[in-house]
Amino acid sequence: METFRKKNESKEAPIPKGSKVLKKRPRYQSYLTLQEKQVLFGMLVKRGASTQEAKERIQDLVEQQREIRESLKEENKSEDEIKQKQQKLLEELWRE
């Protein structure tokens, strides 16, 4: 028994590994989540758009949101006003 204890006493206690901190991903300030993009893609395809056209329209929409955000920031609008403006644009999109 003594030899067993001596062996374990000489070893250091294992250090538990914690969760790894993930790198922060850049936020693209788009209010379209992945699920919303998928639903919109399905709607566009059902309406007769090809898959390539649907992808391009969704990318154009995201790009338009970025441009609107940048232009409103240049006008020194608050974050709340920017969010409201983008939400209104998305509501109009879903109504079409």
QUIUR-V458044 format. One record per residue. N is the residue number from 1. PHI is phi in whole degrees, 0 to 359 (none if undefined). PSI is psi as a letter, one per 30 degrees, with the letter a starting at -180 (none if undefined). Layout:
BEGIN
n: (N/N)
phi: (PHI/PHI)
psi: (PSI/PSI)
END
This chain:
BEGIN
n: (1/2/3/4/5/6/7/8/9/10/11/12/13/14/15/16/17/18/19/20/21/22/23/24/25/26/27/28/29/30/31/32/33/34/35/36/37/38/39/40/41/42/43/44/45/46/47/48/49/50/51/52/53/54/55/56/57/58/59/60/61/62/63/64/65/66/67/68/69/70/71/72/73/74/75/76/77/78/79/80/81/82/83/84/85/86/87/88/89/90/91/92/93/94/95/96)
phi: (none/294/294/295/293/296/294/287/291/286/278/280/293/294/267/291/267/268/289/279/279/281/291/287/270/291/270/266/54/249/271/271/281/300/296/294/296/294/295/298/301/298/297/294/293/295/280/111/281/287/297/294/297/296/299/295/295/292/295/297/297/296/296/297/297/298/297/297/299/295/294/290/292/295/277/59/279/284/299/296/295/295/298/298/298/292/294/297/297/292/297/296/297/292/287/293)
psi: (e/e/e/e/e/e/e/f/e/f/k/l/k/k/k/k/k/a/k/k/k/k/k/k/k/k/k/g/h/k/g/j/l/e/e/e/e/e/e/e/e/e/e/e/e/e/f/g/k/l/e/e/e/e/e/e/e/e/e/e/e/e/e/e/e/e/e/e/e/e/e/e/e/f/g/h/l/l/e/e/e/e/e/e/e/e/e/e/e/e/e/e/e/f/f/none)
END
